[in-house]
Amino acid sequence: MIVDENPHVVGATPAGAGDEKAAAAAVREMFSAIAPRYDLLNHVLSMNVDRLWWRRTAASFRHLLERPGARVLDLCCGTGDMGLAVRRQNPGPGIVGADFAHPMLKFASAKVEGKRFHLVESDALRLPLQDESFDLVVSAFGFRNLANYDAGLREIHRVLRPQGEIGILDFGEPKGMTGAVYAFYFRRVLPKLGTLISGVRGPYAYLPASVRRFPAPDEMQERMRSAGFREVTWTPYTFGIAGLYRGKK
C-alpha cells in the first residue's frame, strides 16, 4: 500500500532518489549487489512459498502457451525463475527474459542454457522489442521496482499482441491477524535476516517500503485499465501476502 498522502505515486523511490533516473539507477545497483545470493534469499525468506506462487502463476496462462508460435516475455526476470516456471508448464513457447541488472542475467544464463530462453539486458520502460510481439508478458516481484508504473504498463501493452495477456505477480499487504503477524515479520525480521545472509543492507531495508508504496489492488487495476487493458483482475495468493494481476489487450 501507499504510505504517503499522494494517491498517485509514480513509481519506486529508493531512499535518496530524487527523480526517475536516480530511482532506476538505485534499484539496479541494489539488485546487482544481491545477485549472488538472490535465489537463496528468495527461498529462505519466503519459506519456499515463492516456488508455489511461480507455478500457480504459470498455470494461470496455460491456454496462452498452447497457441502456435506463442512467445512469452519474462519482464524484470532476475535469475529467470518465472520464465522457467512457464517453461515447465509448456516447453513450446519461445521465452525472452529482460532485466537491467547485468549480474542477475549472468546467473540467469546458467539456469536457462539450452531451454529456448533468450536473455536481454534492458530497462523495462524502454524495451528493445517490436510492437505486438508477445502473447504473454509476465513479471514476478519486479514490476513493483519500476521507476514509473504507468509507463511500464504502457510498454507492456505495446509489446503484447492483440488478445495477449499481462500477469504481474507481486507482494501485497494482508489484512487482519494474518496481516499483523506478517507485517511484523516483513518489516522487522525479514530486513535483518536478508541483510545477514546477503551481507548487503540496502535492498532488504528497501523491500518493505517498496511494498507499502505500491498501489493497492483497486488502484493498480484502475491503472491497468487506463493503460488499455480489459478484463482486469487481482487474485490474492497465501492470504494476500502476494497476488496476481491479470489483464488482456
N, C-alpha and C positions, 0 to 999 in steps of 0.2 A: 504494500500500500504506500501511498504518497505521504511523506511526513511533513511537508511544508504546507503553507496555506494556499499555494498555487495549484489549482486542479489541472493545469495544462503544462505539466513537466515535459520538457523537450526530449530528454534522454538521460543516459547515465552521466553522473558528475562526480568522479572521484575527488577526494579532498585535494584542494589546491588547483583544480582545473577551472580556468575562468571562461573557456569557450569550448565549442565542439571539437576543434582541432586538438586542444590540450587534453580534453577528456579522452579522445580516441588514443592519443599517444600514451596517456597514463594507463589505460586499460591494456594496451598492447604490451607495455613494459611489465605490468603485474603478471599477466598470463605467461609471458615469456619466462619470467623468473621462476614460476612454479611448474613449468612443463615437465621436468624430470620426475616429479612426484605427483603429477596431476591425476593419473589413473588410480594410484593407491589411495590418494586422499579422497577422491570421489567415492570409492567403495567403502572406505573406513568411516567417513563422516556421514554417509547415508545408510550405514549398516547393510550395504549391498542392495538396498531397495532400488537404487538407480538402475540396476540391470532390468528389474521388472518394469520400470517406467519406460525405458527404451523399447523393450519388447512389446509392451502394450501399445505404445505409440505407433510402432512399425506395423503392427497387426491391424490398426485402425485404417490403414491405407492399402490394404491388401488388394482391393479392387483396382486401384490405380496401377499397381505393379504388374498386373496382368495385361495391360494394354500393349499391343505390338509396338516395339520400338520405344517403350517407356524410358524416360530419363528422370533422374532424381538429383536434386541439389541439397546437400547437407551443408547448411549455412552456419558459419561460426562453428566449424566442425571439430575444433580442438584436435584430439588424437583419433577421431574417426568413429567413436563408438555408436553414435546414432545411425550413421550410414551403414555400418556393419550390421546393426540390428535389422535394418531394411534389407540388406543382402541376405540375411538368414531367412527372412520371410519369403523371398523370391530371388533366385540367382540371375534372373533375366535382365532387369533394367541396368542401364549404364548409370553409374553414380559419379557425381562430381562433389568433392569436398572443398569448401572455400573457408579460409581463415587468414587473418592478417598477422598472426603471431608465428614467425618462422620456426622457432623452436618446437611449437606444437606440431607443425606439419612434419618436422623431422621425425618425431615419434610416431606420428600417424603413418608415415610412409612405410615403416617396418611392419605395421599391422595390416595394411591394405594391399601389400605387394601380391600380385597375381590374382587379384579379386575384381578386376574391371572397375577400379576405383581411382579416378583421376583427381589429383590434388592441385588446387590453385591458390597461390598466395595473393589475397585480395581483400580490400576493405569492403564490408558488406553493403556500404552505401554507394559504392561505385564499382559494381561488378563488371569485369571484362567479358561479359557473356551476352549472347544475342537475345533480342526480344523473343518472347514466346517460344522458348527452347526447352522448357521442363514441364513434366506432368505433375510433379510434386516438389515443393520446397519445404524442407523440414529443418527446424533448428531446436537443439536441445540445450537449454541453460546458457545460451549465448546471446539471444536477441536482447535480453534484459541489459546487456552491456553496451548496446549501441549508443552512440552519442546523439542520435536523433531517431526516435521510434517511428514517427510518421514517415520520414524519408526512407527508413528501412522497409516499411510496409509497401510503399510505392515502388521501391526497387524490386521487391519480391513479386509484386503484381506485374511489373514489366516483363520479367523473365518467364513467367508462367504462361503456358499455352491456354487457350480458351477451354473451359471446363477443368483446368488444372486446379490443384488444391494446395493450401498452406497449412502447415502444422507447427505450432510453436509450443514446445514443452518447456515450462519454466516453473520456478518456485512460487508458492503463494503463502498466505498467512491464515492458517486455520483458526476457527473460532472456538469458543467455549473452553472447557477444561483441557482438551487436547491442544488447543491453541496456546494456552498459558504455559503448559509443560514444554511444548515445542519452542515457544518464544524464549524461554529461559535457556534451553539447550542451544538454540540457533544464535542467540545474541551474546551469551556469556561463555558457554562451554566450547562451541564449535570454533570461534576465532582463536582461542588459546590452543586447542588441540591441533588445528590446522597450522598454526604458526610453529608449534613444537615439531610436527612431522616434517613440514616443508623447510623450516629454517628461515622463512620469509614472512614478515608480519603484515605488510600492506594488503594483500589480496583477501585475507581472512578477517580483517577488520572492515574491509570494504563490502564484503559479501552481504551481511545482514542489512547494511544501509542501502545497498542497491535493491534488495527485495522490498524494503519498506517504501522506497521511492517509486518502484514500478507501478504503473497504473493498475487499479483494482479491476477485477474481471469485467464489470459492466462498462467501465471506461475503455478498457482495452478492446472489447468487442465493438464499441462505437467507433474507435479509431480505425479498426479493420474495415468497417462498413464505409467510412469516409474515404478510405484508400481504394475502394471499388470492389471489395469482397462481399459476397452474399452467403446466405445460409450459415451465418457465423454462430459458433457455439463455443462454450467452455465446459470441459469435463474435469471435475476435480479428481485427483489421484491421492490415495492414502490420507483421507480426512482433510484434503485440501492443502497438504504440505506442498504438493506440486499439482499441476493441471495442464491440460492440453487445449489450446486454442485452435479452432479449425475454421476454414472458410473456403469458398470456391470463387474462381474468377469467372 
